[in-house]
Amino acid sequence: MTAQHKVPTEGGEALEVWIDQDLCTGDGICAQYAPEVFELDIDGLAYVKSGDDQLLQEPGATTPVPLPLLRDVVDSAKECPGDCIHVRRVSDRVEVYGPDAE
């Protein structure tokens, strides 16, 4: 994914998202909100996808949050019943949306 697809925060920084599969309940709300970013796998758990639509199944795998999908990704994190979606700044890895956001 190229730089123009990354999402700036208020400070102009790029954001990335990852899912903690240990907490995922498999409800699929994230895939409903942002199917370009999230997908349920055959194991029933949600994973993030790369910019070229590849499922990233490695634990802790991250993907950039595209600007047009920021609201959908944030809503996914807020509505997730498993509280397993984490959105953080790329520069310092501080969570800005999700269960560990300050």
Backbone as JSON Lines, residues from 0, in Angstrom:
{"i":0,"aa":"M","n":[0.84,-1.17,0.0],"ca":[0.0,0.0,0.0],"c":[0.89,1.24,0.0]}
{"i":1,"aa":"T","n":[0.56,2.2,-0.77],"ca":[1.37,3.41,-0.86],"c":[0.97,4.41,0.2]}
{"i":2,"aa":"A","n":[1.82,5.41,0.4],"ca":[1.61,6.38,1.47],"c":[0.27,7.11,1.35]}
{"i":3,"aa":"Q","n":[-0.21,7.36,0.13],"ca":[-1.45,8.1,0.01],"c":[-2.65,7.31,0.52]}
{"i":4,"aa":"H","n":[-2.51,6.02,0.77],"ca":[-3.61,5.22,1.29],"c":[-3.63,5.18,2.8]}
{"i":5,"aa":"K","n":[-2.61,5.73,3.45],"ca":[-2.57,5.73,4.91],"c":[-3.44,6.86,5.44]}
{"i":6,"aa":"V","n":[-3.94,6.67,6.65],"ca":[-4.84,7.64,7.24],"c":[-4.09,8.56,8.18]}
{"i":7,"aa":"P","n":[-4.22,9.86,8.02],"ca":[-3.62,10.76,8.99],"c":[-4.52,10.92,10.2]}
{"i":8,"aa":"T","n":[-3.92,11.02,11.38],"ca":[-4.67,11.37,12.57],"c":[-4.69,12.88,12.64]}
{"i":9,"aa":"E","n":[-5.13,13.43,13.76],"ca":[-5.16,14.89,13.89],"c":[-3.77,15.48,13.68]}
{"i":10,"aa":"G","n":[-2.74,14.76,14.07],"ca":[-1.37,15.24,13.91],"c":[-0.75,14.88,12.58]}
{"i":11,"aa":"G","n":[-1.52,14.33,11.67],"ca":[-1.02,13.98,10.35],"c":[-0.3,12.64,10.31]}
{"i":12,"aa":"E","n":[-0.46,11.82,11.35],"ca":[0.24,10.54,11.41],"c":[-0.61,9.41,10.84]}
{"i":13,"aa":"A","n":[0.06,8.41,10.29],"ca":[-0.62,7.24,9.73],"c":[-1.11,6.34,10.86]}
{"i":14,"aa":"L","n":[-2.21,5.63,10.58],"ca":[-2.77,4.68,11.53],"c":[-2.73,3.28,10.95]}
{"i":15,"aa":"E","n":[-2.67,2.29,11.85],"ca":[-2.75,0.89,11.46],"c":[-3.72,0.2,12.4]}
{"i":16,"aa":"V","n":[-4.22,-0.96,11.96],"ca":[-5.18,-1.7,12.76],"c":[-4.74,-3.16,12.85]}
{"i":17,"aa":"W","n":[-5.04,-3.78,13.98],"ca":[-4.78,-5.21,14.16],"c":[-5.87,-5.79,15.04]}
{"i":18,"aa":"I","n":[-6.01,-7.12,14.99],"ca":[-7.03,-7.83,15.77],"c":[-6.35,-8.86,16.66]}
{"i":19,"aa":"D","n":[-6.79,-8.9,17.92],"ca":[-6.33,-9.93,18.86],"c":[-7.28,-11.12,18.73]}
{"i":20,"aa":"Q","n":[-6.86,-12.13,17.98],"ca":[-7.74,-13.28,17.74],"c":[-8.07,-14.05,19.01]}
{"i":21,"aa":"D","n":[-7.25,-13.93,20.06],"ca":[-7.56,-14.61,21.32],"c":[-8.84,-14.07,21.95]}
{"i":22,"aa":"L","n":[-9.21,-12.83,21.61],"ca":[-10.41,-12.2,22.16],"c":[-11.57,-12.15,21.17]}
{"i":23,"aa":"C","n":[-11.3,-12.49,19.92],"ca":[-12.31,-12.39,18.86],"c":[-13.46,-13.37,19.14]}
{"i":24,"aa":"T","n":[-14.7,-12.85,19.03],"ca":[-15.88,-13.68,19.25],"c":[-16.47,-14.2,17.94]}
{"i":25,"aa":"G","n":[-15.94,-13.74,16.82],"ca":[-16.39,-14.2,15.51],"c":[-17.74,-13.68,15.09]}
{"i":26,"aa":"D","n":[-18.19,-12.58,15.68],"ca":[-19.49,-12.0,15.32],"c":[-19.51,-11.41,13.91]}
{"i":27,"aa":"G","n":[-18.37,-10.98,13.41],"ca":[-18.29,-10.47,12.05],"c":[-18.74,-9.03,11.87]}
{"i":28,"aa":"I","n":[-18.96,-8.32,12.97],"ca":[-19.38,-6.92,12.86],"c":[-18.33,-6.11,12.11]}
{"i":29,"aa":"C","n":[-17.07,-6.39,12.37],"ca":[-16.0,-5.65,11.7],"c":[-16.04,-5.85,10.19]}
{"i":30,"aa":"A","n":[-16.28,-7.08,9.76],"ca":[-16.34,-7.37,8.32],"c":[-17.57,-6.74,7.68]}
{"i":31,"aa":"Q","n":[-18.6,-6.51,8.46],"ca":[-19.78,-5.83,7.93],"c":[-19.5,-4.34,7.76]}
{"i":32,"aa":"Y","n":[-18.83,-3.73,8.73],"ca":[-18.5,-2.31,8.67],"c":[-17.45,-2.02,7.6]}
{"i":33,"aa":"A","n":[-16.39,-2.81,7.55],"ca":[-15.25,-2.52,6.67],"c":[-14.72,-3.81,6.02]}
{"i":34,"aa":"P","n":[-15.46,-4.36,5.06],"ca":[-15.02,-5.61,4.42],"c":[-13.71,-5.47,3.65]}
{"i":35,"aa":"E","n":[-13.33,-4.25,3.32],"ca":[-12.04,-4.03,2.64],"c":[-10.85,-4.22,3.59]}
{"i":36,"aa":"V","n":[-11.12,-4.16,4.91],"ca":[-10.06,-4.23,5.92],"c":[-10.13,-5.52,6.73]}
{"i":37,"aa":"F","n":[-11.33,-6.01,7.01],"ca":[-11.53,-7.17,7.88],"c":[-12.21,-8.31,7.13]}
{"i":38,"aa":"E","n":[-11.88,-9.54,7.54],"ca":[-12.53,-10.71,6.96],"c":[-12.53,-11.85,7.97]}
{"i":39,"aa":"L","n":[-13.63,-12.62,7.98],"ca":[-13.67,-13.82,8.81],"c":[-13.04,-14.96,8.03]}
{"i":40,"aa":"D","n":[-12.2,-15.74,8.71],"ca":[-11.55,-16.88,8.07],"c":[-12.36,-18.14,8.37]}
{"i":41,"aa":"I","n":[-11.91,-19.24,7.83],"ca":[-12.59,-20.53,8.0],"c":[-12.65,-20.93,9.48]}
{"i":42,"aa":"D","n":[-11.72,-20.42,10.3],"ca":[-11.73,-20.74,11.73],"c":[-12.79,-19.94,12.5]}
{"i":43,"aa":"G","n":[-13.51,-19.04,11.79],"ca":[-14.57,-18.25,12.43],"c":[-14.08,-16.99,13.1]}
{"i":44,"aa":"L","n":[-12.79,-16.69,13.0],"ca":[-12.23,-15.51,13.62],"c":[-11.94,-14.43,12.57]}
{"i":45,"aa":"A","n":[-11.92,-13.19,13.03],"ca":[-11.66,-12.06,12.13],"c":[-10.16,-11.79,12.04]}
{"i":46,"aa":"Y","n":[-9.75,-11.35,10.85],"ca":[-8.37,-10.98,10.57],"c":[-8.36,-9.71,9.73]}
{"i":47,"aa":"V","n":[-7.24,-8.99,9.76],"ca":[-7.09,-7.84,8.87],"c":[-6.58,-8.33,7.52]}
{"i":48,"aa":"K","n":[-6.8,-7.48,6.5],"ca":[-6.33,-7.81,5.15],"c":[-5.31,-6.76,4.71]}
{"i":49,"aa":"S","n":[-4.4,-7.19,3.88],"ca":[-3.4,-6.28,3.33],"c":[-4.05,-5.39,2.27]}
{"i":50,"aa":"G","n":[-3.31,-4.41,1.79],"ca":[-3.81,-3.52,0.76],"c":[-4.16,-4.24,-0.52]}
{"i":51,"aa":"D","n":[-3.54,-5.39,-0.77],"ca":[-3.85,-6.17,-1.97],"c":[-4.81,-7.32,-1.68]}
{"i":52,"aa":"D","n":[-5.6,-7.17,-0.59],"ca":[-6.71,-8.08,-0.26],"c":[-6.27,-9.46,0.23]}
{"i":53,"aa":"Q","n":[-5.04,-9.59,0.72],"ca":[-4.58,-10.87,1.27],"c":[-4.89,-10.92,2.77]}
{"i":54,"aa":"L","n":[-5.44,-12.04,3.23],"ca":[-5.73,-12.24,4.65],"c":[-4.42,-12.38,5.41]}
{"i":55,"aa":"L","n":[-4.26,-11.59,6.47],"ca":[-3.03,-11.62,7.27],"c":[-3.31,-12.4,8.55]}
{"i":56,"aa":"Q","n":[-2.87,-13.65,8.59],"ca":[-3.2,-14.54,9.69],"c":[-2.14,-14.64,10.78]}
{"i":57,"aa":"E","n":[-1.02,-13.95,10.6],"ca":[0.01,-14.0,11.63],"c":[-0.49,-13.25,12.87]}
{"i":58,"aa":"P","n":[-0.22,-13.77,14.07],"ca":[-0.63,-13.06,15.29],"c":[-0.04,-11.65,15.31]}
{"i":59,"aa":"G","n":[-0.87,-10.67,15.58],"ca":[-0.42,-9.28,15.67],"c":[-0.22,-8.59,14.33]}
{"i":60,"aa":"A","n":[-0.61,-9.24,13.23],"ca":[-0.45,-8.63,11.9],"c":[-1.24,-7.33,11.83]}
{"i":61,"aa":"T","n":[-0.63,-6.31,11.25],"ca":[-1.28,-5.01,11.11],"c":[-1.46,-4.66,9.64]}
{"i":62,"aa":"T","n":[-2.37,-3.73,9.4],"ca":[-2.57,-3.19,8.06],"c":[-2.86,-1.71,8.2]}
{"i":63,"aa":"P","n":[-2.42,-0.89,7.24],"ca":[-2.74,0.54,7.29],"c":[-4.24,0.77,7.18]}
{"i":64,"aa":"V","n":[-4.71,1.82,7.83],"ca":[-6.12,2.2,7.76],"c":[-6.28,3.22,6.63]}
{"i":65,"aa":"P","n":[-6.97,2.87,5.54],"ca":[-7.17,3.83,4.45],"c":[-8.09,4.97,4.89]}
{"i":66,"aa":"L","n":[-7.76,6.19,4.51],"ca":[-8.53,7.37,4.91],"c":[-10.03,7.23,4.66]}
{"i":67,"aa":"P","n":[-10.48,6.75,3.48],"ca":[-11.92,6.65,3.27],"c":[-12.62,5.67,4.2]}
{"i":68,"aa":"L","n":[-11.84,4.79,4.84],"ca":[-12.45,3.76,5.7],"c":[-12.23,4.02,7.19]}
{"i":69,"aa":"L","n":[-11.66,5.17,7.53],"ca":[-11.35,5.45,8.93],"c":[-12.58,5.33,9.82]}
{"i":70,"aa":"R","n":[-13.67,5.96,9.45],"ca":[-14.89,5.92,10.27],"c":[-15.39,4.48,10.43]}
{"i":71,"aa":"D","n":[-15.36,3.7,9.36],"ca":[-15.82,2.3,9.44],"c":[-14.93,1.47,10.34]}
{"i":72,"aa":"V","n":[-13.63,1.68,10.28],"ca":[-12.69,0.94,11.13],"c":[-12.88,1.34,12.59]}
{"i":73,"aa":"V","n":[-13.04,2.63,12.85],"ca":[-13.27,3.1,14.22],"c":[-14.59,2.55,14.76]}
{"i":74,"aa":"D","n":[-15.65,2.59,13.94],"ca":[-16.94,2.02,14.37],"c":[-16.81,0.53,14.65]}
{"i":75,"aa":"S","n":[-16.02,-0.17,13.86],"ca":[-15.79,-1.6,14.1],"c":[-15.16,-1.81,15.47]}
{"i":76,"aa":"A","n":[-14.15,-1.0,15.79],"ca":[-13.48,-1.13,17.08],"c":[-14.44,-0.82,18.23]}
{"i":77,"aa":"K","n":[-15.28,0.2,18.05],"ca":[-16.23,0.57,19.1],"c":[-17.32,-0.47,19.31]}
{"i":78,"aa":"E","n":[-17.79,-1.08,18.24],"ca":[-18.92,-2.02,18.3],"c":[-18.51,-3.47,18.53]}
{"i":79,"aa":"C","n":[-17.25,-3.77,18.44],"ca":[-16.78,-5.15,18.57],"c":[-17.11,-5.72,19.95]}
{"i":80,"aa":"P","n":[-17.9,-6.81,20.01],"ca":[-18.26,-7.39,21.3],"c":[-17.08,-8.04,22.02]}
{"i":81,"aa":"G","n":[-16.04,-8.4,21.28],"ca":[-14.87,-9.0,21.9],"c":[-13.8,-8.0,22.32]}
{"i":82,"aa":"D","n":[-14.03,-6.72,22.01],"ca":[-13.03,-5.67,22.3],"c":[-11.64,-6.1,21.84]}
{"i":83,"aa":"C","n":[-11.57,-6.57,20.58],"ca":[-10.3,-7.13,20.11],"c":[-9.68,-6.35,18.96]}
{"i":84,"aa":"I","n":[-10.3,-5.23,18.54],"ca":[-9.78,-4.44,17.43],"c":[-9.0,-3.25,17.97]}
{"i":85,"aa":"H","n":[-7.77,-3.13,17.53],"ca":[-6.87,-2.1,18.02],"c":[-6.41,-1.21,16.87]}
{"i":86,"aa":"V","n":[-6.63,0.09,17.0],"ca":[-6.17,1.07,16.01],"c":[-5.12,1.93,16.69]}
{"i":87,"aa":"R","n":[-3.93,1.99,16.07],"ca":[-2.84,2.73,16.7],"c":[-2.07,3.55,15.68]}
{"i":88,"aa":"R","n":[-1.36,4.55,16.21],"ca":[-0.48,5.35,15.37],"c":[0.71,4.5,14.97]}
{"i":89,"aa":"V","n":[1.14,4.62,13.74],"ca":[2.28,3.86,13.25],"c":[3.57,4.34,13.91]}
{"i":90,"aa":"S","n":[3.7,5.64,14.09],"ca":[4.96,6.22,14.56],"c":[5.39,5.74,15.94]}
{"i":91,"aa":"D","n":[4.45,5.71,16.9],"ca":[4.82,5.34,18.27],"c":[4.01,4.16,18.81]}
{"i":92,"aa":"R","n":[3.15,3.59,17.96],"ca":[2.34,2.42,18.3],"c":[1.4,2.65,19.48]}
{"i":93,"aa":"V","n":[1.01,3.9,19.69],"ca":[0.06,4.23,20.74],"c":[-1.35,4.01,20.21]}
{"i":94,"aa":"E","n":[-2.15,3.26,20.96],"ca":[-3.51,2.96,20.55],"c":[-4.4,4.21,20.69]}
{"i":95,"aa":"V","n":[-5.12,4.53,19.61],"ca":[-6.0,5.7,19.62],"c":[-7.47,5.3,19.62]}
{"i":96,"aa":"Y","n":[-7.79,4.09,19.19],"ca":[-9.14,3.54,19.25],"c":[-9.01,2.06,19.61]}
{"i":97,"aa":"G","n":[-9.94,1.59,20.45],"ca":[-9.9,0.2,20.86],"c":[-9.84,0.08,22.36]}
{"i":98,"aa":"P","n":[-9.74,-1.15,22.87],"ca":[-9.81,-1.39,24.3],"c":[-8.67,-0.8,25.11]}
{"i":99,"aa":"D","n":[-7.51,-0.56,24.48],"ca":[-6.36,-0.02,25.21],"c":[-6.13,1.46,24.94]}
{"i":100,"aa":"A","n":[-7.1,2.13,24.28],"ca":[-6.94,3.56,23.97],"c":[-6.96,4.37,25.26]}
{"i":101,"aa":"E","n":[-6.14,5.4,25.28],"ca":[-6.06,6.24,26.47],"c":[-7.14,7.28,26.5]}
